[in-house]
Amino acid sequence: MIEHAVLIVGGGPTGLMLAGELTLAGVDAAIVEWRASQHLPGARAGGLHARTIEVLDQRGIADRFLAEGQVAQVAGFARIPFDISDFPTRHPYGLGLWQNHIERILAGWVDELAVPIYRERKATGFAQDDTGVDVELSDGQSLRAEYLVGCDGGRSLVRKEAGIEFPGWDPTSSALIAEVEMAEEPELGMRQDGRGVHGLGRVEYEIRDGEIVYADHGPVRVMVTDQHVESTSEPTLRDLSEALISVYGTDYGMHSPIWISRFTDMTRQAAAYRERRVLLAGDAAHVHSPVGGQGLNTGVQDAANLGWKLAQVVKGVSPESLLDTYHDERHPVAARVLRNTMAQVALLRHGDARLAALRDTVSDLLSMDEPRKRYAATMSGLDIHYHLGDGHPMLGRRMPDLDLVTSEGPRRVFTSLHEAKPVLLDLGEPGGFDITPWADRVQLVEADFGGTWELPALGEVPAPAAVLIRPDGYGAWVGDGTGVGLEDALTRWFGPPMCV
Ligand SMILES: Cc1cc2nc3c(=O)[nH]c(=O)nc-3n(C[C@H](O)[C@H](O)[C@H](O)COP(=O)(O)OP(=O)(O)OC[C@H]3O[C@@H](n4cnc5c(N)ncnc54)[C@H](O)[C@@H]3O)c2cc1C
């Protein structure tokens, strides 16, 4: 039987990111993916938020995405747009880029890392024992791995077979989405009426001066809110035509559908992200309305949180208990996404003057600077705070990509994270720390930084003397000029000291 250290079911954005993270950390990870190629039959995510761009920048691959997408102010709450251009990040914007392209670029990276992908095979079941998991595939083959990660989407087989509960809320609304050709010129842009929000836009577009400028021809992407909640049946061209006529009075002579699909605002979250040797990430762990564009972003960041932890456990560097911090840190993040998408869905309901008044009120509030900063930091993922204890605000928060000065010249913080290895950043006198017992795992970067420290939503914070940065870019320990607590933090996050 073929064996891998980690088997990932599902090669969507979450599975690809996780495979990349594990491979960078030197772990033999493989993906089982049902699709024959990375081509996605449908549109789904429209882009990336600022924190996801940072996470990709931490691995040195953000430029690949930026080169193909449209940089724009994409964050918003219930379609109330936010401008984050004043945020303290190298990427104070989002990126318009369809999920098809996001997956293609991620797959290219994973390919360079030589991750094996078992394509055109479904995982059909598994059994775990004390040392590993046997996974059955639809072609009759079995694979064994020390750990299995379900990145297999909202209908996750892994989640169901592991017996993990998926509590939440049934859908209250659904919408048809499709990509079609249209014989007549459609009304491009968004429209709102008593049924909800609808939109027509050409697949090809540019952003000029912050405005979407659609191509003059080519396929049209359609979104029409259903009149009733329809979550089970597969939509047809006729359903789409009828829905368009009921909203726009015409179907614009649409024909040649490239794909037709439906999404709902079903909102559910896995009760546990881990069941012994089985873990969940991405949509397999949380589903919600696409409003706010957070699903893919949350999945990619789940992968960045889990990858290095699972790698250390597999390599025997850290105890299995490190994996529990994955649930402890990421479950609350997605729970917050579920909450804010439910609030947004409620605010976007139409046909009720009282809800319209509530929406206007929220819009007024969010136009004020402090609420804008708070909510925009949430929606762009820049305010994520893992509760790692009291102390300096950098503890458990994302490390800014500072422009450092080292003895070898200028260096960005994120450059030091490209290999997905932790960093002890020493901003004090050189030679202040001796981390020889962790030198095989943790890099020591001695540098100067003369600028101010500013965090999204929080503003200016006191300059730390040193920061221990995890591979996912979050502060694990912050120095006050002494080494108090450093050895505990190194051991807690990166395993016991090596005997030297
Ligand atoms: C209309 C719409 C718009 C959206 N817009 C946004 C947005 O703007 N921003 C955003 O962040 N998110 C958005 N999302 C959400 C985003 O598409 C998902 O959150 C994202 O695809 C989740 O990635 P994933 O890798 O976790 O799961 P998936 O993308 O669902 O990937 C799961 C993979 O697992 C494979 N698979 C499943 N079962 C098996 C099995 N048994 N064996 C082998 N392979 C299997 C599937 O083929 C698939 O490739 C949107 C979603 C929709 C529907």
The ligand as an SDF file (V2000), in Angstrom:
LIG
                    3D

 53 58  0  0  0  0  0  0  0  0999 V2000
  -21.1650   32.1400   -5.8410 C   0  0  0  0  0  0  0  0  0  0  0  0
  -20.0180   32.0460   -4.9090 C   0  0  0  0  0  0  0  0  0  0  0  0
  -19.1860   33.1400   -4.7450 C   0  0  0  0  0  0  0  0  0  0  0  0
  -18.1120   33.0770   -3.8640 C   0  0  0  0  0  0  0  0  0  0  0  0
  -17.3310   34.1840   -3.7180 N   0  0  0  0  0  0  0  0  0  0  0  0
  -16.2960   34.1390   -2.8580 C   0  0  0  0  0  0  0  0  0  0  0  0
  -15.4060   35.2470   -2.7330 C   0  0  0  0  0  0  0  0  0  0  0  0
  -15.5480   36.2550   -3.4290 O   0  0  0  0  0  0  0  0  0  0  0  0
  -14.3710   35.1490   -1.8570 N   0  0  0  0  0  0  0  0  0  0  0  0
  -14.1650   34.0210   -1.1180 C   0  0  0  0  0  0  0  0  0  0  0  0
  -13.2200   33.9990   -0.3140 O   0  0  0  0  0  0  0  0  0  0  0  0
  -14.9640   32.9450   -1.2450 N   0  0  0  0  0  0  0  0  0  0  0  0
  -16.0160   32.9640   -2.0920 C   0  0  0  0  0  0  0  0  0  0  0  0
  -16.7950   31.8690   -2.2540 N   0  0  0  0  0  0  0  0  0  0  0  0
  -16.5110   30.6560   -1.4670 C   0  0  0  0  0  0  0  0  0  0  0  0
  -15.3940   29.8030   -2.0990 C   0  0  0  0  0  0  0  0  0  0  0  0
  -15.7440   29.4340   -3.4030 O   0  0  0  0  0  0  0  0  0  0  0  0
  -15.1710   28.5760   -1.2290 C   0  0  0  0  0  0  0  0  0  0  0  0
  -15.0990   28.9720    0.1110 O   0  0  0  0  0  0  0  0  0  0  0  0
  -13.8790   27.8360   -1.6110 C   0  0  0  0  0  0  0  0  0  0  0  0
  -13.9770   27.2240   -2.8610 O   0  0  0  0  0  0  0  0  0  0  0  0
  -13.5580   26.7680   -0.5630 C   0  0  0  0  0  0  0  0  0  0  0  0
  -12.3740   26.1260   -0.9330 O   0  0  0  0  0  0  0  0  0  0  0  0
  -12.0950   24.6430   -0.4150 P   0  0  0  0  0  0  0  0  0  0  0  0
  -10.8110   24.2510   -1.0520 O   0  0  0  0  0  0  0  0  0  0  0  0
  -12.2190   24.6100    1.0610 O   0  0  0  0  0  0  0  0  0  0  0  0
  -13.2910   23.7750   -0.9810 O   0  0  0  0  0  0  0  0  0  0  0  0
  -13.7170   23.5220   -2.4900 P   0  0  0  0  0  0  0  0  0  0  0  0
  -13.3550   24.6670   -3.3500 O   0  0  0  0  0  0  0  0  0  0  0  0
  -15.1450   23.0900   -2.4610 O   0  0  0  0  0  0  0  0  0  0  0  0
  -12.8090   22.3130   -2.9560 O   0  0  0  0  0  0  0  0  0  0  0  0
  -13.0750   20.9950   -2.5370 C   0  0  0  0  0  0  0  0  0  0  0  0
  -12.3730   20.0470   -3.5010 C   0  0  0  0  0  0  0  0  0  0  0  0
  -12.5220   18.7170   -3.0300 O   0  0  0  0  0  0  0  0  0  0  0  0
  -12.8250   17.8600   -4.1110 C   0  0  0  0  0  0  0  0  0  0  0  0
  -13.5450   16.7280   -3.5150 N   0  0  0  0  0  0  0  0  0  0  0  0
  -14.7070   16.7580   -2.8180 C   0  0  0  0  0  0  0  0  0  0  0  0
  -14.9930   15.5400   -2.3480 N   0  0  0  0  0  0  0  0  0  0  0  0
  -13.9980   14.7260   -2.7310 C   0  0  0  0  0  0  0  0  0  0  0  0
  -13.7380   13.3460   -2.5310 C   0  0  0  0  0  0  0  0  0  0  0  0
  -14.5550   12.5580   -1.8110 N   0  0  0  0  0  0  0  0  0  0  0  0
  -12.6170   12.8240   -3.0870 N   0  0  0  0  0  0  0  0  0  0  0  0
  -11.7670   13.6020   -3.8280 C   0  0  0  0  0  0  0  0  0  0  0  0
  -11.9740   14.9130   -4.0370 N   0  0  0  0  0  0  0  0  0  0  0  0
  -13.0700   15.4630   -3.4890 C   0  0  0  0  0  0  0  0  0  0  0  0
  -13.6580   18.7060   -5.0500 C   0  0  0  0  0  0  0  0  0  0  0  0
  -13.6000   18.2260   -6.3800 O   0  0  0  0  0  0  0  0  0  0  0  0
  -12.9650   20.0730   -4.9010 C   0  0  0  0  0  0  0  0  0  0  0  0
  -11.9380   20.2520   -5.8340 O   0  0  0  0  0  0  0  0  0  0  0  0
  -17.8720   31.8910   -3.1350 C   0  0  0  0  0  0  0  0  0  0  0  0
  -18.6910   30.7750   -3.3020 C   0  0  0  0  0  0  0  0  0  0  0  0
  -19.7570   30.8570   -4.1800 C   0  0  0  0  0  0  0  0  0  0  0  0
  -20.6380   29.6610   -4.3630 C   0  0  0  0  0  0  0  0  0  0  0  0
  1  2  1  0
  2  3  1  0
  2 52  2  0
  3  4  2  0
  4  5  1  0
  4 50  1  0
  5  6  2  0
  6  7  1  0
  6 13  1  0
  7  8  2  0
  7  9  1  0
  9 10  1  0
 10 11  2  0
 10 12  1  0
 12 13  2  0
 13 14  1  0
 14 15  1  0
 14 50  1  0
 15 16  1  0
 16 17  1  0
 16 18  1  0
 18 19  1  0
 18 20  1  0
 20 21  1  0
 20 22  1  0
 22 23  1  0
 23 24  1  0
 24 25  2  0
 24 26  1  0
 24 27  1  0
 27 28  1  0
 28 29  2  0
 28 30  1  0
 28 31  1  0
 31 32  1  0
 32 33  1  0
 33 34  1  0
 33 48  1  0
 34 35  1  0
 35 36  1  0
 35 46  1  0
 36 37  1  0
 36 45  1  0
 37 38  2  0
 38 39  1  0
 39 40  1  0
 39 45  2  0
 40 41  1  0
 40 42  2  0
 42 43  1  0
 43 44  2  0
 44 45  1  0
 46 47  1  0
 46 48  1  0
 48 49  1  0
 50 51  2  0
 51 52  1  0
 52 53  1  0
M  END
$$$$
